[in-house]
Amino acid sequence: MIFERDNWQEIFATIRKNKLRTFLTMLGVFWGIFMLVIMLGAGNGLRNGVLKEFAGTATNSFYIWAQRTSKAYKGMQPNRSFNYTTVDTERLKLLPELEVVSPINQLGGHEGTNNVIRGLKTAACEIQACYPNIAKISNIKMKDGRFVNEMDINEKRKICVIGPRVVEMLYKKDEKVIGTYIRVNGVYFMVVGVTVVTQGGNDGREQAQRINIPYSTFQNAFNYGNVVGWFAIKAKDNVSAEEAEKHVMSI
């Protein structure tokens, strides 16, 4: 349809005669478009935020830890605390649905921090015992050096891998880090690697000030014996985390 000059004049005349109606119509259209943009932006922002929080973790993985009991059992009262052990680790490894079973311990418990000393500098850091296979669940990237390996576990080497925030707190700018020593509860560990933060939010902050130590070394140096704090578990690719979790809970 072609609009001629007379048609345009008629349109503008109608608009001038009905200014309030024209204004309200424009306001309604503007408000509708504005709300659509806001809702789409908020939805995408929420989606991106959630994906960022889980960006450093395998999609078919989960964590499991012990809490206080809720029921009486064989004469024992409820509200008892207990720990997993290395026996639980071996039993979980027998489940065919699981690809990775990685026991973890942390000095001072979950979210606990400890004073780490290097020379005259002190920093509050998270000390975590891990196996090399945790890298299959958490996206661990190295800025310098290497991560914990199987030889470290077998030989109970006193080595550690530190986060970038630890470097900021204990070292000068451009100072050599690999091959130096830090002290945790009187025990010296040689730094063999520096990690890069790969997660967002609170997990990223914890990762930045985390010190990873070989699991066997940790258990021996800090007298943890056969106690396991919690498990990081990854199901096989053809098994959902929900299905694998049910089998783990049955164990």
C-alpha positions in Angstrom: 0.0 0.0 0.0 1.4 3.4 -1.0 0.8 6.4 1.2 0.2 9.6 -0.6 0.6 13.1 0.8 -3.1 13.4 1.6 -2.9 10.2 3.6 0.0 11.5 5.7 -1.8 14.8 6.3 -4.9 12.8 7.5 -2.8 10.8 9.9 -1.0 13.8 11.4 -4.4 15.6 11.7 -5.9 12.7 13.6 -2.8 12.6 15.9 -3.1 16.4 16.7 -6.8 16.0 17.5 -6.3 13.1 19.8 -3.0 14.0 21.7 -3.9 12.2 24.9 -4.8 9.0 23.2 -1.7 9.2 21.0 0.5 9.8 24.1 -1.1 6.8 26.0 -0.7 4.5 23.0 3.0 5.5 22.7 3.5 5.1 26.4 1.9 1.6 26.3 4.1 0.5 23.4 7.3 1.9 25.0 6.5 0.3 28.4 5.8 -3.1 26.8 9.1 -3.1 24.9 11.0 -1.8 28.0 9.6 -4.6 30.2 10.4 -7.2 27.6 14.0 -6.0 27.4 14.3 -6.0 31.2 12.9 -9.5 31.6 15.1 -10.9 28.8 18.1 -9.2 30.3 17.4 -10.4 33.8 16.7 -14.0 32.6 20.0 -14.1 30.6 21.9 -12.6 33.5 20.6 -15.2 36.0 21.4 -18.0 33.6 24.9 -16.7 33.0 25.4 -16.3 36.7 24.4 -19.9 37.5 26.5 -21.3 34.7 29.5 -19.3 35.9 29.1 -20.7 39.4 29.2 -24.2 38.0 31.7 -23.6 35.2 34.6 -25.2 37.0 32.8 -28.5 37.9 31.9 -31.5 35.8 28.2 -31.6 35.0 27.6 -35.2 36.1 29.4 -34.9 39.4 28.4 -34.4 43.0 29.7 -34.2 46.6 28.8 -36.2 49.6 29.7 -35.6 53.3 28.6 -36.9 56.7 26.3 -34.9 59.1 25.0 -35.7 62.5 22.6 -38.7 62.8 18.9 -38.0 63.0 17.8 -41.4 64.5 18.7 -43.7 67.4 20.5 -46.9 66.3 21.3 -50.0 68.3 21.1 -48.2 71.7 23.0 -45.2 70.5 21.3 -41.8 70.7 20.6 -39.5 67.7 22.6 -36.4 67.0 25.9 -38.4 66.9 28.7 -37.3 64.7 30.7 -39.8 62.6 33.2 -39.8 59.8 33.7 -41.7 56.5 36.8 -43.8 56.3 39.1 -45.2 53.6 37.0 -48.4 53.8 34.1 -46.3 52.4 36.4 -45.2 49.6 37.3 -48.7 48.5 33.6 -49.8 48.6 32.5 -46.8 46.5 35.2 -47.6 43.9 33.5 -50.9 43.3 30.4 -49.2 42.0 30.4 -49.7 38.2 28.4 -46.4 37.6 31.2 -44.2 39.0 34.2 -43.0 37.0 35.9 -41.0 39.7 35.8 -41.4 43.5 38.0 -38.7 45.1 38.3 -38.5 48.9 39.0 -35.1 50.3 40.1 -33.7 53.6 40.5 -30.2 54.8 42.5 -29.0 57.8 40.0 -27.5 60.2 37.0 -28.9 58.4 34.9 -27.4 55.6 35.6 -23.7 55.0 38.3 -23.9 57.8 41.4 -21.8 57.4 44.9 -22.1 58.9 47.8 -19.8 59.3 50.5 -20.4 56.6 53.9 -18.9 57.2 56.7 -18.0 54.8 59.5 -16.0 56.3 57.9 -13.0 58.2 54.6 -13.2 56.2 51.5 -15.1 57.4 48.3 -15.8 55.5 45.0 -17.5 56.4 44.6 -20.3 53.8 42.4 -23.3 53.1 44.5 -26.5 53.4 43.1 -29.3 51.3 44.1 -32.9 50.9 43.4 -34.3 47.4 44.1 -37.0 44.9 45.2 -36.2 41.3 41.8 -37.4 40.0 40.1 -34.4 41.5 41.2 -32.7 38.3 38.6 -34.8 36.4 35.8 -33.2 38.5 37.1 -29.6 39.2 38.5 -27.7 36.3 42.1 -27.2 37.5 44.4 -25.1 35.4 48.0 -24.4 36.1 49.6 -20.9 35.8 53.0 -22.3 36.7 54.5 -25.7 37.6 52.3 -28.8 38.0 49.5 -30.3 40.0 49.7 -33.2 42.5 50.5 -36.5 40.8 50.4 -40.3 41.7 54.1 -40.4 42.6 53.5 -37.6 45.2 50.7 -39.8 46.7 52.8 -43.1 46.7 55.9 -41.4 48.2 54.0 -39.1 50.6 55.9 -36.2 49.3 55.7 -32.9 51.2 54.8 -30.8 48.3 51.9 -28.4 47.7 50.1 -26.5 44.9 48.9 -23.0 45.8 46.3 -20.6 44.5 47.0 -17.1 43.2 45.7 -15.3 46.3 48.2 -17.3 48.4 51.0 -16.0 46.1 49.8 -12.4 46.6 49.8 -12.8 50.4 53.1 -14.6 50.9 55.3 -13.4 48.0 56.6 -10.2 46.5 55.6 -9.2 43.0 57.6 -11.1 40.4 59.2 -13.2 43.1 60.0 -16.8 42.3 57.4 -19.2 43.7 58.2 -22.7 42.4 60.7 -24.5 44.5 60.2 -22.3 47.6 58.9 -23.6 51.0 55.9 -22.6 53.1 55.1 -23.8 56.6 51.7 -25.2 57.8 51.3 -26.2 61.5 55.1 -26.6 61.8 55.4 -28.8 58.6 57.3 -27.5 55.6 56.0 -28.0 52.1 57.7 -27.3 48.8 55.6 -25.3 46.3 55.5 -27.2 42.9 52.6 -25.4 41.2 50.4 -22.3 41.1 46.8 -22.7 40.0 44.4 -20.3 38.1 41.0 -19.5 39.3 38.4 -21.3 37.1 35.2 -20.8 39.1 33.1 -17.9 40.0 31.6 -16.5 43.2 32.5 -17.9 46.6 34.0 -21.1 45.1 36.4 -18.9 43.1 37.5 -17.1 46.2 38.1 -20.4 48.0 40.0 -21.7 45.1 42.2 -18.6 45.0 43.4 -19.1 48.6 43.5 -22.9 48.6 46.6 -25.0 49.2 46.4 -28.5 47.8 48.5 -31.2 49.4 48.8 -34.9 48.4 46.2 -36.9 50.3 48.6 -39.4 51.8 51.0 -36.7 52.9 48.1 -34.8 54.6 46.9 -37.9 56.5 50.3 -38.6 57.8 51.5 -35.1 58.6 48.4 -34.0 60.4 47.4 -37.4 62.0 44.1 -37.9 60.2 44.6 -41.7 60.0 41.9 -43.3 57.8 39.3 -40.4 58.2 37.8 -39.0 55.1 36.1 -35.6 55.2 34.0 -35.9 52.1 33.9 -37.3 48.6 33.9 -35.7 45.2 32.3 -38.2 42.8 31.8 -38.3 39.0 29.5 -40.6 37.3 30.3 -42.2 34.0 29.2 -40.3 30.9 26.2 -42.6 30.2 25.0 -42.4 33.8 23.2 -39.4 35.4 24.5 -37.9 38.6 21.0 -38.4 40.2 21.1 -42.2 39.4 24.7 -42.5 40.6 23.9 -40.7 43.8 21.2 -43.2 44.7 23.7 -46.1 44.5 26.2 -44.1 46.5 23.7 -43.4 49.3 22.8 -47.1 49.4 26.4 -47.9 50.2 
